[in-house]
Amino acid sequence: MADEPDGQKEQAAQIGRRGALAALGALGSAAFAAYSACSSSSASHNGSGGAGGGTGGPSGGAGGPGIGGGPGGMQAGTGGTGGMTGSGGAASGGSAGATVGGGGGPGGVTSAGGEMGGKGGTASGGMAGTGGAGGGGSCHEIPEETAGPFPDTKGMIGDPAFQRSDIRGDRYGVGLALTLTIVDVAKGCAPIAGAQVSIWHCDADGIYSEYANAMNAGSEATTYLRGVQVTDGAGTVTFKTIYPGWYSPRATHIHVQVYNGTVLKKTTQIGFPDAISATIYTPTSLFTAFYTKGQNPTTNDADQVFGNVAGTGTDGGGHLYQIAAITGDPPNGYVATLPIGVTGYGAGGA
């Protein structure tokens, strides 16, 4: 299968639009104001909330709520992650942070027939947590997919320069806070702590960093929109990035790899609802200066990786497990979440 764009040249309009990008640049930063307000990065801040409650019973009982944020500090802690549920159950969202301004935790991951995970609570002045992914079947492994024609060439795993949550670099676009939860399918989708998760995707023009060739008119010296994070006790990582652009013949997507130490355990791709992409790529929108190519003609169903249409896709129409749940809007940015189910994670780690 070829995951390759048509020949692309950096548009001459790229230079002419710098003024527009500068004027709109504040929107890219403002998209993460709420995200940053609910984050803490040093010992003087509160800790994150505890992990979610236990797995629901076979009869479908709901997982318990997450534990609240840590004690008082310069900033409030975030709420706990919602519990995971058994068949037919519904996950409870994490509780709000213990102090004013604490954010609610993300909702739990659901299993077969389950409802969408509940949203976390909101402390005074805080930010509500996002809902969990809706159950589309039993606890499942996300499909293995190609790394594409533009995988990392510089060795992100093991390079401290790529250990970063903010991967935007000098790229402009609609803000996106992407949270992935890595879970062990063999253990009832229990969260995996300590996994290394790398992601990469194209910029608003459909161009990847680290490459410069006829298919990708970029620069080999660049590293934008690539990064690695290590999962916390709840199995989650969050990347601060932009909503990807697109290139033919692909639907909008982000590449993901999961490592146990330095051993690769999963290579996959995640996509986004077609309606969200259509909103962002609308030619007459405020964000035309970012996404100059207009609408992506390839939908998820017709995509060669995600496709559900007969004769397309490589995973048998499994994109229900690869499309992120997303909330927000272009001016304020989006928050996207997705569970990444893997099997055999514990074998062969380094």
C-alpha positions, -999 to 999 in steps of 0.1 A, spaced: 0 0 0 13 34 -9 9 61 17 24 88 -5 13 123 -15 12 136 -50 42 157 -59 41 189 -38 59 222 -41 59 248 -13 35 274 -24 48 308 -34 19 321 -14 36 308 17 58 339 17 30 363 10 9 351 38 34 357 66 17 389 75 -17 371 78 -1 344 99 15 369 122 -19 386 127 -36 353 134 -7 338 154 -22 348 187 -50 324 180 -26 295 178 -13 303 213 -47 312 227 -59 278 217 -40 263 246 -46 290 273 -71 267 291 -49 237 285 -19 255 301 -40 268 330 -48 232 339 -13 219 337 15 218 362 52 211 355 72 215 387 73 203 422 59 236 434 26 229 416 0 204 425 3 168 413 -21 154 388 -52 136 400 -50 99 407 -59 71 383 -95 61 377 -115 34 395 -114 -3 388 -128 -22 359 -165 -28 358 -178 -62 365 -189 -87 338 -225 -75 343 -215 -41 331 -211 -21 363 -194 13 360 -158 19 369 -153 40 400 -146 78 397 -110 91 395 -92 104 426 -90 142 429 -61 165 424 -31 169 448 -28 193 477 -25 231 474 4 247 454 10 274 429 -15 258 406 -43 234 410 -39 198 402 -59 181 374 -86 157 382 -82 119 381 -88 98 350 -122 80 349 -124 43 355 -126 17 327 -158 -3 325 -169 -39 318 -192 -49 290 -222 -26 288 -210 -3 315 -204 35 315 -172 51 328 -173 78 355 -153 109 348 -125 120 371 -132 143 400 -122 179 399 -88 192 412 -87 198 449 -80 235 446 -97 264 428 -89 262 391 -84 224 390 -94 207 358 -116 176 357 -100 144 345 -108 127 312 -137 102 311 -129 65 312 -126 42 282 -157 20 277 -161 -15 265 -187 -34 245 -220 -16 243 -209 10 269 -218 46 269 -194 74 263 -172 81 293 -185 108 315 -168 142 317 -146 152 346 -159 176 372 -150 213 371 -136 232 401 -142 269 405 -125 286 376 -113 253 362 -116 235 330 -140 205 325 -124 172 316 -132 156 282 -155 127 278 -140 92 271 -142 74 238 -175 56 232 -176 18 231 -177 4 196 -171 -33 206 -152 -54 230 -118 -43 243 -98 -41 211 -63 -36 197 -59 -6 174 -50 -17 138 -14 -19 128 -7 6 100 22 18 78 46 44 92 42 61 58 68 76 35 79 102 61 88 84 94 114 98 118 150 98 104 167 115 134 160 89 161 133 105 183 134 77 208 164 83 230 169 119 218 161 144 246 154 171 220 123 153 210 110 146 245 85 174 244 48 180 248 47 211 226 56 199 191 44 230 171 78 245 164 74 273 139 42 259 124 9 278 125 -26 264 125 -57 257 145 -47 246 180 -50 209 190 -44 193 223 -42 156 216 -44 131 245 -37 94 238 -43 67 264 -22 36 259 -40 4 272 -31 -33 274 -57 -53 256 -45 -86 272 -52 -71 306 -87 -57 300 -75 -25 286 -56 -16 318 -36 16 313 1 12 305 24 35 325 59 43 312 54 37 275 72 59 251 47 74 225 60 92 194 38 111 170 43 130 138 22 147 112 22 172 84 18 209 87 -11 230 74 2 228 39 6 190 40 44 191 44 65 169 68 96 180 86 129 160 82 123 156 44 130 175 12 122 158 -20 98 159 -50 69 146 -28 76 168 2 90 203 -5 103 208 30 137 208 47 158 179 61 170 201 89 135 207 104 119 188 132 85 205 137 54 185 145 73 155 158 77 145 195 79 119 222 62 116 256 62 90 283 28 78 296 18 87 332 2 63 357 -31 66 339 -14 56 306 -19 90 290 2 115 271 -8 149 258 7 167 229 3 204 221 1 207 183 -19 221 154 -47 204 135 -30 187 106 -33 197 70 -37 171 42 -21 158 11 -35 135 -17 -46 108 -16 -49 106 22 -75 116 47 -63 139 75 -42 118 100 -15 116 126 11 88 129 16 71 162 42 46 175 43 30 210 75 17 225 84 -4 255 117 11 263 133 11 228 114 -18 215 86 -8 190 53 -24 200 27 -6 178 27 15 146 -7 30 138 -25 61 125 -53 81 139 -78 103 120 -105 129 128 -142 133 120 -148 144 85 -171 172 97 -143 187 118 -119 187 89 -145 203 67 -150 231 92 -113 239 95 -106 237 57 -136 259 47 -121 282 20 -140 313 32 -131 308 69 -108 330 91 -83 302 88 -78 303 51 -44 319 58 -34 287 76 -50 260 54 -45 274 19 -54 242 0 -91 242 8 -111 210 14 -96 176 16 -113 156 -11 -105 122 7 -130 112 34 -122 86 61 -144 60 44 -126 65 11 -91 66 26 -66 39 17 -58 33 54 -91 41 73 -115 33 45 -148 14 50 -158 15 13 -153 -19 -4 -118 -23 -17 -103 5 4 -85 4 37 -61 -22 51 -78 -30 84 -112 -43 73 -131 -11 80 -117 -7 115 -115 31 115 -141 32 143 -111 25 165 -88 50 149 -109 82 147 -104 105 177 -132 120 198 -129 158 195 -144 189 210 -138 226 205 -139 251 177 -113 268 154 -109 301 173 -104 284 207 -87 252 194 -97 215 198 -92 188 224 -89 153 209 -88 120 228 -83 83 217 -74 50 235 -46 31 218 -50 -6 225 -19 -28 222 -12 -65 228 21 -81 238 34 -49 253 52 -66 282 73 -90 260 107 -79 248 109 -45 265 143 -28 270 
